Amino acid sequence: MNKKKIELQVLNISNSQAQVGAYAMVLGEVNGLRKLPVIIGASEAQIMVIEMKGIVPPRPLTHNLFASVLEVLGVKLMRVLIYKVDNGVFYSYLYLKAEETILRVDARTSDAVTLALRMNAPILIYEDILEAERVKTEADITPITQELDMKPSSKEEMLKKLKNALQKAIDEEDYERAAQLRDLINQQK
């Protein structure tokens, strides 16, 4: 099984609108338009911003220490791979190369991305995960609203039409369309 991988880059860190006290790390497709929000904690966000801005703390932070240990041992971080998502939680591997041996180590996505930034390693994700979890844009919404003959009207009327279309998709067991409509309804709320 050789699934297609897409390279990502860190675009931004911002307050999460979904969870109080959390932050959203926004990863963007390199040479593409898709964006992936990953919810991270406040301390992880702070460390990532420090790394992104090139600030060198007076004493090494944990990811700096880990990177230094890898470098002293002659181990190279080849890449980070976001390989799974479950209930909004992303799972990642670090791929390390020690001489001729390639090691795969499980890591929290925030730690893996911070380490990738520190060690200049690519951040990859399987395309199907990126497509399923990416931020939906107006371009994604337009075909559905045109198909449902949705002229600009009141928000309540649009939500009603969307909910009716969602129920129809569920009744017809068209779950892919139902998921798109559900996402559209959530964006409208």
N, C-alpha and C positions, 0 to 999 in steps of 0.2 A: 504494500500500500504506500503510494508516494503522493501524498496530498500536496496541492499547490500552496506555497508559502508566500506571504506578502511582507515586505519590509515596512516597519513603522518608525516614526520619530516622535519625540515628545514635543508637542506644540504649546501646551499650556498647563498650568496648575491653577485651579480656581476653587472657590467655595462650592460645595455640593448643594444643589437645590433639592436633592432627593433625601439627604440625611443631614440633620443638624450636627455640627461639630466635625463633619467629614469633609474631604476635599475630592475634587474630580481631577484626575490626571487625564488629559486629553492627548491621545496618541493619534497621529495622522499618517495616512498611507503615503509613503515616499513616492513621488511622481503620480499621485492620484488625489482624489477628493474625499475619500471616505475617512471618517473620524470615529474613534472608539473612546468612549469615556470609561475610565476605571476608577471606582471609588477607593480612596486610600485614607488612612488616618492622618491626623494633624502632624504628628512627629515625622512620619514618612514624607509628607508634603514639604515640611520644612527642610529636611535633609536633601530632598530632590531639588528644591529651589537653590539651595547652597551649591549643589553640584552643577546645576545648569548655569548659574551665574559665575562659576569659576572661583568662588570664594574658598580660600584655604584657611581652615580653622587652625588655631594655635596648637591643638592636640588632635590626633587622628580620630575621626568618627569611625563607627563600626565598619561601614562599607570601605572606608579608606584603609583600615587595618586589614580587612579581608583581602582587598586588592593588593596591598603590599606583601602579604604572606604569599599569595599566589605568584606574584612577580619574583620574589626571592626564591621560591621553589621551582621557578622556570615553567610555571603553568600558565597557559594563555586561555583567556575567555574567548572562545570562537564565536559564540552567538547566544542569544536568549530566544527561547521559543515559547510563546503563549500557546499551549496545546489543548486547553479545555476550559469551558465555563460551565458552572453549575450554580443556579439560583443567583446569578449576578456576581459570583466569585470566580475570578480568573486564576488559572493554574499555569505555572511556568517551569521550564527547565533551563538550567545553565548547561551549556555544552563546553567542557573544558578539555584542553589538550595538554597532556603531560608526556613529553617525548613522542612516542608513536601511539600512545594510548588515548582514546577519547572517552571521557567520562561524562555521564549525564547525572545532574544533581537537581532534585526538586527544590523549588524556591518560591517564596511569595512573589507575586508579580511586581509589587513596588520595590522590593529588594533587588530583584533581577534587573529591573530597568535602571535603578540607581547604579548598580554595578556596571551595567552596559555603558551608561554615560561616563562613568569614571574610567573604564578600560577601553573606550572607543570600540565597542562590539556592536554588531547589528542586532536589532530587535525584530523578531519575526513572529508572525501569527498565521495559522491556517486560514485560507481564504474563506472557507465556509463559516468559521467563527466570526471573522470580521464582518462578513455580509449579514449574518444573523444579529449581531450585537451593535452594529454601527449606529450612529445618529442618523435618523431618517430626516431627509431634507425636503424642501418644498417640491423639488423635482420628483421625488418619490410619491408625493401626495397628489400632485396634479392629475395623473392618469386616472386615479380612483375617483376623484371629485368630478372629473369630466364624464367618466363612465356613468356615475350616478346622477348626472345632469344637475350638479350642484352649482347654481349661480350664487354669487355673493348674496347671502341672506343673513338672518339673525343667527347668532351662535347656537341658540337653542334649537332652531330649525335644522341647522347643519348636524348637530349632535343626534337629533332624532332620526334623520335620514341615515346617518352612519350606524346607529344602533340597529335600525331595521335591516340594513345591509349585512351587518354582523350576524344577526339572528338567521338571516337567509343563508349565509355562507355556512354557518354551523349546521343548519337543517340539511343542507346539501352535502355535508361532510367535506367541504372545501376548506380545510384547516389552515392551509397556507394563506389563503385570502382572508380568513377570519383573523389570523395573527396580524396581517397588515392593517386590517380595519381596527382591531383592538389598539394597535400602536397609534393609529391616527386619532382615535377617540381619546386616548390618554394625552396626546399632544394638544388636543383642542380644549381639554379641561383646565 
